[in-house]
């Protein structure tokens, strides 16, 4: 999870401020502007490929990320500033604040310095490559659709995630709730 946070920061537009001409598009949309259901292959630090499914409700700013091999589900409500991590195997969940300090709402372009690159197709969807540098000094390459859907990403020229299936499908509220019968456990406190 710790290694994912820099990537999540980039996905939501964390970088250095930039100045652009008023009509010049210099940054991408980095949050979906429509309801989507996207399945990704994600590269783990162990070199294995892990399947992830991301669903997004644009009207309510809610995201569900199912990490199939781990049995974990992350339910994020950016409006309520709420993150719930569900453990399917233990039938439990923990709730904390959403990591939304750098969240770019739907319809708002990313902040920072981004370099627009080539057009591409990923999961049979058109996207544009954008590069930026994260707070660790690593260059990230992200292919976003015009509607702000991430279709692929690499960090330091190493592939991190790539969409393999894409659907623009309405995502109802039931998708973003903890499963019935699961019980809440307290989040672990980190020592300083």
Backbone as a printed PyTorch tensor [residue, N CA C, xyz], in Angstrom:
tensor([[[  0.8290,  -1.1980,   0.0000],
         [  0.0000,   0.0000,   0.0000],
         [  0.8660,   1.2520,   0.0000]],

        [[  1.9680,   1.2260,   0.7660],
         [  2.8380,   2.3900,   0.8410],
         [  3.3860,   2.7580,  -0.5290]],

        [[  3.7530,   1.7530,  -1.3560],
         [  4.2890,   2.0170,  -2.6810],
         [  3.2090,   2.5500,  -3.6200]],

        [[  1.9420,   2.2810,  -3.3300],
         [  0.8560,   2.7480,  -4.1700],
         [  0.5420,   4.2150,  -3.9380]],

        [[  0.8130,   4.7430,  -2.7460],
         [  0.4380,   6.1190,  -2.4320],
         [  1.0690,   7.1420,  -3.3660]],

        [[  2.3810,   7.0520,  -3.7190],
         [  2.9090,   8.0200,  -4.6820],
         [  2.1680,   7.9430,  -6.0170]],

        [[  1.8320,   6.7280,  -6.4530],
         [  1.0980,   6.5750,  -7.6990],
         [ -0.2740,   7.2000,  -7.5880]],

        [[ -0.9760,   6.9700,  -6.4710],
         [ -2.2920,   7.5700,  -6.2900],
         [ -2.2040,   9.0830,  -6.2930]],

        [[ -1.1410,   9.6270,  -5.6740],
         [ -0.9540,  11.0780,  -5.6900],
         [ -0.8200,  11.6010,  -7.0980]],

        [[ -0.1060,  10.8890,  -7.9430],
         [  0.0370,  11.3210,  -9.3310],
         [ -1.2760,  11.2020, -10.0820]],

        [[ -2.0130,  10.1320,  -9.8200],
         [ -3.2880,   9.9400, -10.4970],
         [ -4.2330,  11.1000, -10.2110]],

        [[ -4.1760,  11.6380,  -8.9950],
         [ -5.0540,  12.7330,  -8.6420],
         [ -4.4000,  14.1000,  -8.7750]],

        [[ -3.2790,  14.1860,  -9.5070],
         [ -2.7460,  15.4750,  -9.9070],
         [ -1.7290,  16.1080,  -8.9930]],

        [[ -0.9590,  15.3600,  -8.2210],
         [  0.0540,  15.9600,  -7.3560],
         [  1.3290,  16.1880,  -8.1470]],

        [[  1.7730,  17.4090,  -8.2150],
         [  3.0390,  17.7560,  -8.8600],
         [  3.3010,  19.2160,  -8.5810]],

        [[  4.2430,  19.8000,  -9.2790],
         [  4.5860,  21.1990,  -9.0630],
         [  3.6840,  22.1090,  -9.8730]],

        [[  3.4270,  23.3520,  -9.3900],
         [  2.5680,  24.2610, -10.1180],
         [  3.1420,  24.6210, -11.4910]],

        [[  2.2810,  24.8910, -12.4280],
         [  2.6990,  25.2820, -13.7760],
         [  1.8760,  26.4730, -14.2300]],

        [[  2.4300,  27.2410, -15.1430],
         [  1.7240,  28.3830, -15.7090],
         [  1.4750,  28.0830, -17.1780]],

        [[  0.2610,  28.2970, -17.6500],
         [ -0.0800,  28.0050, -19.0350],
         [ -0.8600,  29.1530, -19.6400]],

        [[ -0.8470,  29.1990, -20.9480],
         [ -1.6720,  30.1730, -21.6510],
         [ -3.1290,  29.8290, -21.3790]],

        [[ -4.0260,  30.8380, -21.3340],
         [ -5.4170,  30.5960, -20.9490],
         [ -6.1330,  29.5040, -21.7500]],

        [[ -5.8740,  29.3900, -23.0490],
         [ -6.5880,  28.4110, -23.8730],
         [ -5.7920,  27.1260, -24.1010]],

        [[ -4.5930,  27.0410, -23.5600],
         [ -3.7340,  25.8900, -23.7880],
         [ -4.0190,  24.8010, -22.7580]],

        [[ -4.2620,  23.5810, -23.2370],
         [ -4.4840,  22.4460, -22.3500],
         [ -3.1130,  21.8830, -21.9850]],

        [[ -2.7280,  22.0310, -20.7180],
         [ -1.4070,  21.5790, -20.3000],
         [ -1.4540,  20.4630, -19.2690]],

        [[ -2.6340,  20.1080, -18.8090],
         [ -2.7620,  18.9990, -17.8640],
         [ -4.0020,  18.1820, -18.2150]],

        [[ -3.9920,  16.9120, -17.8460],
         [ -5.1460,  16.0560, -18.1600],
         [ -6.2290,  16.1270, -17.0880]],

        [[ -7.4040,  15.6310, -17.4510],
         [ -8.3940,  15.2860, -16.4380],
         [ -7.9010,  13.9740, -15.8410]],

        [[ -7.8630,  13.8750, -14.5110],
         [ -7.3080,  12.6820, -13.8720],
         [ -8.3150,  11.9540, -12.9840]],

        [[ -9.5630,  12.3720, -13.0470],
         [-10.6460,  11.7100, -12.3190],
         [-11.7940,  11.4980, -13.3120]],

        [[-12.3370,  10.2790, -13.3590],
         [-13.3910,  10.0030, -14.3360],
         [-14.5710,  10.9710, -14.2210]],

        [[-15.0620,  11.3880, -15.3740],
         [-16.2100,  12.2860, -15.4360],
         [-17.5040,  11.5300, -15.7320]],

        [[-17.4220,  10.1990, -15.7810],
         [-18.5850,   9.3700, -16.0430],
         [-18.4310,   8.0680, -15.2710]],

        [[-19.5210,   7.3600, -15.0840],
         [-19.4770,   6.0760, -14.3880],
         [-18.7440,   5.0630, -15.2640]],

        [[-17.7850,   4.3550, -14.6440],
         [-17.0180,   3.3560, -15.3770],
         [-16.7690,   2.1240, -14.5230]],

        [[-16.4670,   1.0390, -15.2130],
         [-16.0720,  -0.2340, -14.6110],
         [-14.8560,  -0.6850, -15.4160]],

        [[-13.6710,  -0.6380, -14.7960],
         [-12.4240,  -0.9300, -15.4990],
         [-11.6790,  -2.0350, -14.7570]],

        [[-11.2190,  -3.0320, -15.5000],
         [-10.3910,  -4.0850, -14.9340],
         [ -8.9640,  -3.8650, -15.4060]],

        [[ -8.0270,  -3.9560, -14.4570],
         [ -6.6150,  -3.7100, -14.7400],
         [ -5.7760,  -4.9370, -14.4150]],

        [[ -4.6380,  -5.0350, -15.0920],
         [ -3.5470,  -5.8870, -14.6530],
         [ -2.5450,  -4.9470, -14.0150]],

        [[ -2.2130,  -5.2050, -12.7450],
         [ -1.2560,  -4.3720, -12.0050],
         [ -0.0090,  -5.1950, -11.7220]],

        [[  1.1570,  -4.5740, -11.9100],
         [  2.4280,  -5.2510, -11.6560],
         [  2.8110,  -5.0780, -10.1970]],

        [[  3.0220,  -6.1930,  -9.5080],
         [  3.4340,  -6.1430,  -8.1100],
         [  4.9440,  -5.9770,  -7.9940]],

        [[  5.4130,  -5.5810,  -6.8180],
         [  6.8480,  -5.4150,  -6.5890],
         [  7.5820,  -6.7510,  -6.6770]],

        [[  6.8270,  -7.8590,  -6.6060],
         [  7.4180,  -9.1960,  -6.7200],
         [  7.4900,  -9.6800,  -8.1690]],

        [[  7.0830,  -8.8050,  -9.1120],
         [  7.1230,  -9.1610, -10.5240],
         [  5.8810,  -9.8810, -11.0180]],

        [[  4.9470, -10.1870, -10.1240],
         [  3.7120, -10.8680, -10.5040],
         [  2.6830,  -9.8550, -11.0090]],

        [[  1.7390, -10.3390, -11.7940],
         [  0.6320,  -9.5130, -12.2780],
         [ -0.5840,  -9.8100, -11.4120]],

        [[ -1.2220,  -8.7440, -10.9190],
         [ -2.3930,  -8.8760, -10.0640],
         [ -3.5850,  -8.1830, -10.7160]],

        [[ -4.7020,  -8.8350, -10.6880],
         [ -5.9230,  -8.3010, -11.2800],
         [ -6.6100,  -7.3520, -10.3000]],

        [[ -7.0340,  -6.1880, -10.7860],
         [ -7.7770,  -5.2150,  -9.9870],
         [ -8.9690,  -4.7220, -10.8020]],

        [[-10.0630,  -4.5000, -10.1120],
         [-11.2590,  -3.9610, -10.7610],
         [-11.6280,  -2.6660, -10.0740]],

        [[-11.7520,  -1.5930, -10.8700],
         [-12.0970,  -0.2770, -10.3320],
         [-13.4540,   0.1450, -10.8870]],

        [[-14.3450,   0.5350,  -9.9570],
         [-15.6360,   1.0940, -10.3730],
         [-15.7580,   2.4940,  -9.7970]],

        [[-16.3510,   3.4010, -10.5700],
         [-16.4160,   4.8130, -10.2110],
         [-17.8180,   5.3450, -10.4630]],

        [[-18.3570,   6.0770,  -9.4800],
         [-19.6240,   6.7860,  -9.6200],
         [-19.2920,   8.2670,  -9.6670]],

        [[-19.4420,   8.8830, -10.8380],
         [-19.0330,  10.2760, -11.0480],
         [-19.8980,  11.2710, -10.2860]],

        [[-21.1900,  11.0090, -10.1620],
         [-22.0840,  11.9520,  -9.4820],
         [-21.7790,  12.0630,  -7.9970]],

        [[-21.3610,  10.9600,  -7.3870],
         [-21.1510,  10.9290,  -5.9330],
         [-19.6740,  10.8550,  -5.5290]],

        [[-18.7530,  10.8350,  -6.5190],
         [-17.3070,  10.7850,  -6.2630],
         [-16.9490,   9.5780,  -5.4180]],

        [[-17.4620,   8.4190,  -5.8040],
         [-17.2010,   7.1970,  -5.0630],
         [-16.4380,   6.2090,  -5.9420]],

        [[-15.4660,   5.5280,  -5.3080],
         [-14.6430,   4.5590,  -6.0130],
         [-14.6280,   3.2490,  -5.2460]],

        [[-14.6490,   2.1580,  -5.9960],
         [-14.4840,   0.8260,  -5.4170],
         [-13.3400,   0.1550,  -6.1590]],

        [[-12.3700,  -0.3420,  -5.4040],
         [-11.2390,  -1.0470,  -5.9810],
         [-11.1800,  -2.4370,  -5.3640]],

        [[-11.4380,  -3.4550,  -6.1910],
         [-11.3740,  -4.8510,  -5.7610],
         [-10.0110,  -5.4050,  -6.1590]],

        [[ -9.2340,  -5.8370,  -5.1690],
         [ -7.9290,  -6.4450,  -5.4200],
         [ -8.1090,  -7.9500,  -5.2840]],

        [[ -8.3420,  -8.5970,  -6.4160],
         [ -8.8090,  -9.9790,  -6.4320],
         [ -7.9160, -10.9570,  -5.6810]],

        [[ -6.6010, -10.8770,  -5.8350],
         [ -5.7320, -11.8850,  -5.2350],
         [ -5.5860, -11.7260,  -3.7310]],

        [[ -5.8130, -10.5270,  -3.2050],
         [ -5.6440, -10.3020,  -1.7710],
         [ -6.9480, -10.4440,  -0.9880]],

        [[ -8.0720, -10.3770,  -1.6760],
         [ -9.3490, -10.4190,  -0.9750],
         [ -9.7020,  -9.0990,  -0.3110]],

        [[ -9.0100,  -8.0270,  -0.7020],
         [ -9.2970,  -6.7060,  -0.1370],
         [-10.1000,  -5.8690,  -1.1230]],

        [[-10.9700,  -5.0320,  -0.5630],
         [-11.7580,  -4.0750,  -1.3390],
         [-11.5730,  -2.7160,  -0.6810]],

        [[-11.2640,  -1.7050,  -1.4780],
         [-11.1580,  -0.3360,  -0.9590],
         [-12.3500,   0.4540,  -1.4770]],

        [[-13.1370,   0.9710,  -0.5320],
         [-14.3040,   1.7920,  -0.8560],
         [-13.9860,   3.2280,  -0.4430]],

        [[-13.9120,   4.1290,  -1.4200],
         [-13.5630,   5.5150,  -1.1290],
         [-14.7080,   6.4310,  -1.5110]],

        [[-15.0970,   7.2780,  -0.5630],
         [-16.1150,   8.3010,  -0.7910],
         [-15.4070,   9.6430,  -0.6000]],

        [[-15.0630,  10.2960,  -1.7140],
         [-14.2840,  11.5350,  -1.6280],
         [-15.0990,  12.7040,  -1.0850]],

        [[-16.3970,  12.7000,  -1.2760],
         [-17.2280,  13.7780,  -0.7110],
         [-17.3270,  13.6620,   0.8000]],

        [[-17.4270,  12.4430,   1.3000],
         [-17.5490,  12.2150,   2.7460],
         [-16.1750,  12.0710,   3.4110]],

        [[-15.1020,  12.1170,   2.6200],
         [-13.7350,  11.9460,   3.1410],
         [-13.6300,  10.6420,   3.9350]],

        [[-14.0800,   9.5370,   3.3090],
         [-14.1670,   8.2510,   3.9940],
         [-13.5380,   7.1590,   3.1410]],

        [[-12.6580,   6.3850,   3.7560],
         [-12.0480,   5.2170,   3.1160],
         [-12.3580,   3.9990,   3.9770]],

        [[-12.9190,   2.9780,   3.3610],
         [-13.2040,   1.7270,   4.0520],
         [-12.4210,   0.6190,   3.3540]],

        [[-11.6240,  -0.1090,   4.1320],
         [-10.8820,  -1.2450,   3.5970],
         [-11.5720,  -2.5070,   4.0920]],

        [[-12.0810,  -3.2770,   3.1450],
         [-12.8620,  -4.4800,   3.4500],
         [-11.9760,  -5.7060,   3.2330]],

        [[-11.9620,  -6.6010,   4.2330],
         [-11.2530,  -7.8730,   4.1290],
         [-12.3140,  -8.9480,   3.9090]],

        [[-12.4010,  -9.4390,   2.6820],
         [-13.4310, -10.4110,   2.3130],
         [-13.2480, -11.7130,   3.0790]],

        [[-11.9960, -12.1240,   3.2950],
         [-11.7400, -13.3950,   3.9780],
         [-12.1360, -13.3410,   5.4570]],

        [[-11.8120, -12.2350,   6.1410],
         [-12.1280, -12.0980,   7.5650],
         [-13.5310, -11.5420,   7.8050]],

        [[-14.1920, -11.0880,   6.7480],
         [-15.5220, -10.4770,   6.8240],
         [-15.5360,  -9.2810,   7.7750]],

        [[-14.4930,  -8.4290,   7.6150],
         [-14.3600,  -7.2310,   8.4340],
         [-14.0600,  -6.0290,   7.5430]],

        [[-14.1610,  -4.8310,   8.1380],
         [-13.7430,  -3.6170,   7.4420],
         [-13.2560,  -2.6020,   8.4580]],

        [[-12.3520,  -1.7270,   8.0090],
         [-11.8710,  -0.6180,   8.8300],
         [-12.1620,   0.6710,   8.0840]],

        [[-12.4450,   1.7340,   8.8270],
         [-12.8020,   3.0160,   8.2250],
         [-11.8090,   4.0830,   8.6760]],

        [[-11.3860,   4.9030,   7.7380],
         [-10.5070,   6.0330,   8.0470],
         [-10.8410,   7.1720,   7.0890]],

        [[-10.1040,   8.2620,   7.1950],
         [-10.2900,   9.3780,   6.2800],
         [ -9.7410,   9.0440,   4.9090]],

        [[-10.3660,   9.5420,   3.8730],
         [ -9.9210,   9.2840,   2.5020],
         [ -8.6450,  10.0600,   2.2110]],

        [[ -7.7100,   9.4540,   1.4650],
         [ -6.4690,  10.1490,   1.0900],
         [ -6.7300,  11.1100,  -0.0550]],

        [[ -7.3850,  12.2340,   0.2560],
         [ -7.8780,  13.1090,  -0.8130],
         [ -7.2330,  14.4880,  -0.8440]],

        [[ -6.0580,  14.6410,  -0.2330],
         [ -5.4180,  15.9600,  -0.2060],
         [ -5.1400,  16.4770,  -1.6080]],

        [[ -4.8680,  15.5850,  -2.5610],
         [ -4.5460,  16.0000,  -3.9160],
         [ -5.6140,  15.5700,  -4.9090]],

        [[ -6.7960,  15.2890,  -4.4300],
         [ -7.8850,  14.8370,  -5.2820],
         [ -8.3380,  15.9590,  -6.2090]],

        [[ -8.4320,  15.6430,  -7.4980],
         [ -8.9620,  16.5870,  -8.4920],
         [-10.3840,  16.1380,  -8.8270]],

        [[-11.3970,  16.9130,  -8.4450],
         [-12.7800,  16.5150,  -8.7160],
         [-13.0460,  16.3240, -10.2140]],

        [[-14.0510,  15.5170, -10.5610],
         [-14.3990,  15.3470, -11.9680],
         [-14.6200,  16.7130, -12.6300]],

        [[-14.0790,  16.8760, -13.8240],
         [-14.2400,  18.1340, -14.5480],
         [-13.1580,  19.1580, -14.2420]],

        [[-12.2820,  18.8640, -13.2860],
         [-11.1750,  19.7640, -12.9530],
         [ -9.8790,  19.1090, -13.4120]],

        [[ -9.0540,  19.8670, -14.1360],
         [ -7.7900,  19.3190, -14.6290],
         [ -6.7840,  19.2070, -13.4840]],

        [[ -5.8140,  18.3270, -13.6690],
         [ -4.7600,  18.1270, -12.6760],
         [ -3.9360,  19.3910, -12.5280]],

        [[ -3.4130,  19.5970, -11.3280],
         [ -2.4770,  20.6930, -11.1050],
         [ -1.0700,  20.1570, -11.3460]],

        [[ -0.1320,  21.0280, -11.5550],
         [  1.2560,  20.6200, -11.6900],
         [  1.7560,  20.6760, -13.1150]],

        [[  2.9700,  20.2080, -13.2850],
         [  3.6270,  20.2100, -14.5910],
         [  3.4650,  18.8430, -15.2350]],

        [[  2.7970,  18.8210, -16.3350],
         [  2.5550,  17.6040, -17.0970],
         [  3.0010,  17.8620, -18.5280]],

        [[  3.5320,  16.8490, -19.1880],
         [  3.9250,  16.9520, -20.5880],
         [  3.0320,  16.0170, -21.3940]],

        [[  2.3290,  16.6080, -22.3500],
         [  1.4190,  15.8290, -23.1840],
         [  2.2140,  15.0400, -24.2140]],

        [[  1.8600,  13.7630, -24.3520],
         [  2.5630,  12.8860, -25.2790],
         [  1.6660,  12.3650, -26.3780]],

        [[  1.9670,  11.1560, -26.8110],
         [  1.2990,  10.5360, -27.9520],
         [ -0.0910,  10.0070, -27.6030]],

        [[ -0.8920,   9.8630, -28.6340],
         [ -2.1920,   9.2090, -28.5200],
         [ -1.9580,   7.7030, -28.5200]],

        [[ -2.8730,   6.9570, -27.8990],
         [ -2.7280,   5.5060, -27.8010],
         [ -4.1170,   4.8920, -27.6890]],

        [[ -4.1820,   3.5720, -27.6950],
         [ -5.4110,   2.8250, -27.4220],
         [ -5.0710,   1.7560, -26.4020]],

        [[ -5.8190,   1.7360, -25.3130],
         [ -5.6360,   0.7330, -24.2640],
         [ -7.0220,   0.1910, -23.9370]],

        [[ -7.1580,  -1.1140, -23.8620],
         [ -8.4600,  -1.7690, -23.6390],
         [ -9.4750,  -1.2740, -24.6680]],

        [[ -8.9880,  -1.0670, -25.8800],
         [ -9.7960,  -0.6070, -27.0250],
         [-10.3840,   0.7860, -26.8150]],

        [[ -9.7500,   1.5920, -25.9390],
         [-10.2040,   2.9620, -25.6750],
         [ -9.0910,   3.9420, -26.0340]],

        [[ -9.4450,   5.0750, -26.6620],
         [ -8.4190,   6.0760, -26.9640],
         [ -7.9690,   6.7890, -25.6860]],

        [[ -6.6710,   7.0870, -25.6170],
         [ -6.1390,   7.8210, -24.4750],
         [ -4.9120,   8.6140, -24.9150]],

        [[ -4.5100,   9.5520, -24.0660],
         [ -3.3450,  10.3830, -24.3210],
         [ -2.3330,  10.1510, -23.2160]],

        [[ -1.0760,   9.9470, -23.6160],
         [ -0.0040,   9.7940, -22.6210],
         [  0.3740,  11.1610, -22.0670]],

        [[  0.5400,  11.2150, -20.7550],
         [  0.9880,  12.4070, -20.0500],
         [  2.1060,  11.9840, -19.1020]],

        [[  3.1690,  12.7740, -19.0200],
         [  4.2380,  12.4730, -18.0680],
         [  4.3590,  13.5970, -17.0580]],

        [[  4.7770,  13.2220, -15.8570],
         [  5.0010,  14.1670, -14.7680],
         [  6.0010,  13.5400, -13.8080]],

        [[  6.5070,  14.3140, -12.8740],
         [  7.4730,  13.8290, -11.8910],
         [  6.8220,  13.8730, -10.5140]],

        [[  6.9350,  12.7490,  -9.7610],
         [  6.3060,  12.7030,  -8.4400],
         [  7.2350,  13.2720,  -7.3750]],

        [[  6.7790,  13.2710,  -6.1340],
         [  7.5440,  13.8700,  -5.0370],
         [  8.8330,  13.1080,  -4.7300]],

        [[  8.9550,  11.8640,  -5.2300],
         [ 10.1850,  11.0890,  -5.0660],
         [ 11.1500,  11.3000,  -6.2260]],

        [[ 10.7860,  12.1690,  -7.1740],
         [ 11.6370,  12.4300,  -8.3300],
         [ 11.5230,  11.3920,  -9.4310]],

        [[ 10.5340,  10.5080,  -9.3360],
         [ 10.3140,   9.4840, -10.3540],
         [  9.3940,  10.0210, -11.4450]],

        [[  9.7230,   9.7190, -12.6910],
         [  8.8780,  10.1230, -13.8090],
         [  7.7620,   9.1040, -13.9790]],

        [[  6.5470,   9.6020, -14.0810],
         [  5.3980,   8.7450, -14.3150],
         [  4.8030,   9.0450, -15.6730]],

        [[  4.3760,   8.0040, -16.3640],
         [  3.6900,   8.1350, -17.6500],
         [  2.2940,   7.5600, -17.4670]],

        [[  1.2870,   8.3770, -17.7610],
         [ -0.1000,   7.9910, -17.5490],
         [ -0.8760,   8.1880, -18.8280]],

        [[ -1.6530,   7.1870, -19.2270],
         [ -2.5030,   7.3320, -20.4050],
         [ -3.9390,   7.5100, -19.9150]],

        [[ -4.4540,   8.7360, -20.0780],
         [ -5.8100,   9.0770, -19.6380],
         [ -6.7270,   9.2500, -20.8360]],

        [[ -7.9640,   8.7980, -20.6940],
         [ -8.9770,   9.1010, -21.7090],
         [ -9.3440,  10.5680, -21.5760]],

        [[-10.0280,  11.1160, -22.5880],
         [-10.4770,  12.5120, -22.5220],
         [-11.4290,  12.7370, -21.3510]],

        [[-12.0880,  11.6630, -20.8780],
         [-13.0250,  11.7640, -19.7540],
         [-12.3480,  11.5460, -18.4070]],

        [[-11.0010,  11.4550, -18.3850],
         [-10.2840,  11.3370, -17.1200],
         [-10.1360,   9.9370, -16.5640]],

        [[-10.3230,   8.9180, -17.3800],
         [-10.1710,   7.5380, -16.9210],
         [ -8.7370,   7.0810, -17.1760]],

        [[ -8.0660,   6.6250, -16.1190],
         [ -6.7120,   6.1020, -16.2490],
         [ -6.7690,   4.7470, -16.9460]],

        [[ -6.0030,   4.6130, -18.0380],
         [ -5.9890,   3.3560, -18.7770],
         [ -4.6500,   2.6280, -18.6780]],

        [[ -3.5730,   3.3650, -18.4160],
         [ -2.2890,   2.7110, -18.1530],
         [ -1.3900,   3.6850, -17.4150]],

        [[ -0.4060,   3.1190, -16.7030],
         [  0.5510,   3.9490, -15.9760],
         [  1.8630,   3.2030, -15.8430]],

        [[  2.9500,   3.9640, -15.8890],
         [  4.2660,   3.4110, -15.5920],
         [  4.9840,   4.4220, -14.7070]],

        [[  5.9450,   3.9230, -13.9370],
         [  6.7150,   4.7870, -13.0320],
         [  8.1720,   4.4570, -13.2300]],

        [[  8.9620,   5.4550, -13.5990],
         [ 10.3660,   5.2030, -13.8820],
         [ 10.5400,   4.2190, -15.0210]],

        [[  9.6840,   4.2950, -16.0300],
         [  9.6910,   3.4320, -17.2240],
         [  9.3090,   1.9790, -16.9280]],

        [[  8.8390,   1.6850, -15.7290],
         [  8.4000,   0.3340, -15.3750],
         [  6.8740,   0.3100, -15.3660]],

        [[  6.2350,  -0.5490, -16.1780],
         [  4.7730,  -0.6160, -16.1930],
         [  4.2190,  -0.9330, -14.8040]],

        [[  3.1720,  -0.1970, -14.4160],
         [  2.5530,  -0.3800, -13.1100],
         [  1.1500,  -0.9520, -13.2490]],

        [[  0.3870,  -0.3950, -14.1940],
         [ -1.0080,  -0.8080, -14.3320],
         [ -1.4600,  -0.5950, -15.7730]],

        [[ -2.3180,  -1.5120, -16.2490],
         [ -2.8410,  -1.3960, -17.6170],
         [ -4.2550,  -1.9580, -17.6520]],

        [[ -5.1740,  -1.1870, -18.2220],
         [ -6.5560,  -1.6420, -18.3400],
         [ -6.6370,  -2.7770, -19.3480]],

        [[ -7.4270,  -3.7950, -19.0100],
         [ -7.6370,  -4.9060, -19.9410],
         [ -9.1160,  -5.0310, -20.3260]],

        [[ -9.9970,  -4.3660, -19.5710],
         [-11.4330,  -4.3490, -19.8800],
         [-11.9980,  -3.0090, -19.4350]],

        [[-12.9230,  -2.4590, -20.2270],
         [-13.4560,  -1.1230, -19.9640],
         [-14.9320,  -1.1050, -20.3170]],

        [[-15.7340,  -0.5310, -19.4190],
         [-17.1650,  -0.4030, -19.6800],
         [-17.6940,   0.8790, -19.0520]],

        [[-18.4360,   1.6520, -19.8190],
         [-19.1280,   2.8300, -19.2900],
         [-20.5100,   2.3720, -18.8530]],

        [[-20.6050,   1.9960, -17.5850],
         [-21.8110,   1.3970, -17.0260],
         [-22.2050,   2.1340, -15.7610]],

        [[-23.4990,   2.4960, -15.5880],
         [-23.9120,   3.1550, -14.3470],
         [-23.5420,   2.3260, -13.1220]],

        [[-23.0220,   3.0130, -12.0890],
         [-22.6140,   2.3580, -10.8480],
         [-23.5090,   2.8490,  -9.7230]],

        [[-24.4150,   1.9870,  -9.2740],
         [-25.3700,   2.3550,  -8.2340],
         [-24.7640,   2.3550,  -6.8500]],

        [[-25.4860,   2.8970,  -5.8570],
         [-24.9600,   3.0510,  -4.5000],
         [-24.6050,   1.7380,  -3.8100]],

        [[-25.2560,   0.6380,  -4.1650],
         [-24.9840,  -0.6410,  -3.5090],
         [-23.5480,  -1.1220,  -3.7360]],

        [[-22.9350,  -0.6940,  -4.8250],
         [-21.5620,  -1.0960,  -5.1560],
         [-20.5640,  -0.5530,  -4.1310]],

        [[-20.8920,   0.5900,  -3.5040],
         [-19.9460,   1.3040,  -2.6500],
         [-20.2170,   1.1290,  -1.1560]],

        [[-20.9490,   0.0750,  -0.7950],
         [-21.2510,  -0.2150,   0.6120],
         [-20.5260,  -1.4800,   1.0430]],

        [[-20.1850,  -1.5510,   2.3370],
         [-19.6030,  -2.7700,   2.8750],
         [-20.6310,  -3.8910,   2.7630]],

        [[-20.1800,  -5.1150,   2.4900],
         [-21.1290,  -6.2290,   2.3740],
         [-21.9120,  -6.4540,   3.6670]],

        [[-23.1540,  -6.8550,   3.5310],
         [-24.0000,  -7.1590,   4.6900],
         [-23.3610,  -8.2910,   5.4940]],

        [[-23.4310,  -8.1750,   6.8160],
         [-22.9020,  -9.2020,   7.6920],
         [-21.4360,  -9.0240,   8.0610]],

        [[-20.7580,  -8.0690,   7.4390],
         [-19.3640,  -7.7890,   7.7950],
         [-19.3540,  -6.8510,   8.9930]],

        [[-18.3450,  -6.9550,   9.8680],
         [-18.3220,  -6.0770,  11.0400],
         [-17.0800,  -5.1830,  11.0020]],

        [[-17.2450,  -4.0090,  11.5940],
         [-16.1740,  -3.0120,  11.6090],
         [-15.1880,  -3.3030,  12.7250]],

        [[-13.8970,  -3.1580,  12.4090],
         [-12.8550,  -3.2530,  13.4260],
         [-12.0750,  -1.9310,  13.4240]],

        [[-11.4660,  -1.6060,  14.5530],
         [-10.7430,  -0.3490,  14.6640],
         [ -9.5030,  -0.3550,  13.7680]],

        [[ -9.2310,   0.7870,  13.1450],
         [ -8.0330,   0.9440,  12.3200],
         [ -6.8110,   0.9440,  13.2250]],

        [[ -5.7190,   0.3710,  12.7620],
         [ -4.4760,   0.3460,  13.5510],
         [ -3.8640,   1.7300,  13.5720]],

        [[ -3.3790,   2.1460,  14.7230],
         [ -2.6940,   3.4220,  14.8700],
         [ -1.2150,   3.2180,  14.5820]],

        [[ -0.6250,   4.1450,  13.8220],
         [  0.8030,   4.0850,  13.5290],
         [  1.5760,   4.8520,  14.5850]],

        [[  2.6580,   4.2690,  15.0640],
         [  3.5100,   4.9400,  16.0450],
         [  4.3360,   6.0210,  15.3550]],

        [[  4.5710,   7.1300,  16.0560],
         [  5.3530,   8.2200,  15.4600],
         [  6.7890,   8.1090,  15.8530]]])
